[in-house]
């Protein structure tokens, strides 16, 4: 797939800067593949679109407050976004990358970051130093890593967490889940079966696709986990011909990874879903509206078809839907 096939026009004012309240008041575009129809609704309407035998799957990952504002040894400002621990070191994004070299030390708010290696694009390996617990030091020093297109800090950091977030480890929120209130989640649980998986969102959420062909894009792997009982429930639903509904593209990546029986219950996935790649588990998807030229937009096109998704995005722009992390949602049936 050519990367320019993932382009679309989006007026900047449609990029949501703040979340809507209450969470389930966001709009929901219903995309029906049976007749290629597009229907405007609200997220609180989701239970009415579910069947009693559906299996709804959530990603229960929790975002780590891991954006660190630090100072270089020269006194200049620096920023480190911690992505994932790898033994005694962390993968991270750092800036200004061109001014940082291996061995440099950044400090602030009771934590010190040692640069082990750094690439031109800011991808880095770092080592953390602090008195006492490193996790506690990150919690004290870090702030919520909102995406770069959101130009202000969150008034309430919990608003960038889902109400079912439990397993800390993500560098970004699974944003389709942000629309659920406890009451709406209760209504969904009262309608059909709900299970949880875990995928810690990593580098590819922040890294644009630069290759001309999507097939040439090197996906970074992300850690996932699913319990044996949940995997059995998913496998049985597929065998029974029941609809498996993924809440978000991150959930979709887990479901399509473990569709391969050779894949373990926990590990890492670098799966790239796009048009032409069959979906073996996911029968419906709830998702936000994604950035142009992104692997997430390719995933959505792979499930619903390029033409229908282009129509859906054009409709959303025309009807002034709110886009990206704090924006509105769509459900592909």
Secondary structure, 3 states (H helix, E strand, C coil): CEHHHHCCCCCHHHECCCCCCCHHHCEEEEEECCCCEEEEEEHHHHHHHCCCCCEEEEECEEECCCEEEEECCCCCEEEEEEEEEECCEEEEEEECHHHCCCCCEEEECCEEEEEEEECCCCEEEEEEECCCCHHHHHHHHCECCCCCCCCCCCCCHHHHCCCCCCEEEECCCCHHHHHCCHHHHHHHHHHCEEEEEEECCCHHHCCCCCCCEHHHCCCCCEEEECCHHHHHHHHHHHHCCCCEEEECHHHHHHHHHHCCCCCCCEEEECCCCCCCCCCCCCCEEEEECCCCCCHHHHHHHHHHCHHHHHHHHHHHHHCCCCECCCCCEEEEC
